[in-house]
Amino acid sequence: MKCFGRGAISEFLDDRVLYRNLIPCNPDLPGLPELRDELGIDASTTPRKTSRDYARVIHAVLESAQTMRSAPPLARLVYVGDTRMNDGTAFSNIAEVSGWPGMAFIGSERFGPLSYTKEELATGTLYA
């Protein structure tokens, strides 16, 4: 394996990052606080990856980003994660909420022989 040193996600995504708190790094994009009323999400909770509310927030932020860039609407979803349960569920929920066909790659650093499974879901293809 080649190691290229440490880096930051901002090196290739700039401020187009949305962390677990669902507040975009780009202050011009709406985050959970601005979307709560519109999406009907209770003020006392922060949606987690496996909830449909999480998917609804992600979808709203992505749609806003496309509008802000004057870009055409998104048509496909590519999701990369590291846990089958949480990220697989998040992928399915985002694809379902958005209507975008998609593909997910769920990878983890495990020792042993390389292997993967391919699963066809109603929302797209998941590789884990």
N, C-alpha and C positions, 0 to 999 in steps of 0.2 A: 504494500500500500504506500502511496506517495503522500507525504504530508507537506502542505503548502503554508503552514503557519496558521496563526489565528486570523480570523477575519470577522467582519460584522455583516449582518444581513442588510444593513443600510448601504453597504458598498455597491449593491446591485439593485436594491429596491428603493433607495432614498428614504422618504418618509411615508412610503406606501406600505405601512405595516399596521396590523391590528392585533394587539395582544389580548390576553385572556380577560382583561377588564372590559373589553369591547369598546375601547376609546381609541380611535385612530391616531397615529403619530402626526398625521397631517391635520392641523387644526381647522382646515377648511371643510373637512368631511364631517358629517354627523356621526356621533357615537351613541352608545346606549343612553346617556342622559337626554340627548335631544330626540331620540326615537321612542322613548318609553310611552309617551302619550299616544303618538301615532300608531304604534304597534300594540297598545294595550298591555304593556308589561309592567307588573307591579314594581313600585319604587323600592321595595325592601329586598329585592332579589337581583342577583346577577346570573343570567342564564348560563348553564354549563353546556359543554359540547354535545351532550346527548339529548338536549331539549330542542323542541321545534322553535322555541323563542330565540335560541342561539342562532339557528339557521335563518330565521326571519331577520335578525339584526345583520348578520353577514350579508344576506341578499340585499338589504336596503343600503348598506355601506358600499357594496360593489356597484350597485346601480347608480348611486350618487357619484362615485368616482368616474364612472363612464360618462355621465352627463357633464361633470366638471371638465373632463378632457375633450368634450365635444366629439366623443367616439361613438361608433355604432353600439347598439345594445350587445351585451355578452350573449354568446350562443352555446358555449360549452363550458364544462367544469372539469378542471384537473385538480385533484386534491392529493396532497402528500402528507402523510402522518406516520406515527410510530406505534400506535396501539390499535389492534383490530376492533376492540369494543368501542372505545371512545371515538376514534377517528373514523372508523367504518360507519358508525351511527351518524356522526356529524356529516360525513359525505352524503349518505342517503337522505338525510333531512334537508340539506342545502339543495341537492339535486331535485328533490320533490317540491320544495317551496318555490324554487326558481323556475322549474320546468326545463332546466338545461340538461341535455344528455351529458354523461360524464364518465370519468375514469378516475379511480383512486389507486394510489400506491401506498401500501402500509409496510414500512420497512423497520427492522430493528437490528441492533448489533448483537448477534448471537454467535457463539462459537459452535463449530460443527459444520457438517456439509451444507452447502448452499441449496436452498430449496424454496419454492414458492407455490402458492395455490392461486388459481384463477376462479373467481366466483362471479357469475352473471346475476346481477340484482335487477329488480324492476327499474332502478334508477341509473344503472350503468354497470360497468365492469370494475371489479375490485381485485387487485393483485396484493397478496399478503405473503 
